[in-house]
């Protein structure tokens, strides 16, 4: 199950998508058994966080979905790393 949405941002994601948004995605289970949440701009800049369980990844995804906007510093504080 792959799910994604677009969230507003104040940052430059080199570049952003339409109307200054980034794509937030909850990915299918990875080959190593982990679950990934990622945030990407419209080109080659993105941030990922891999979780040991599906529920932890889902909780992060939905928590970010509920925010008004997503930005780089906040994601770094949550443990996301640049890809």
Secondary structure, DSSP 8 states (H G I E B T S, - for coil): --EEEEEE-SS--SS-BTTTEEEEEE----TTS-EEEEEE-SSS-EEEEEESSHHHHHHHHHHHHHSSB--HHHHHHHT-EE-
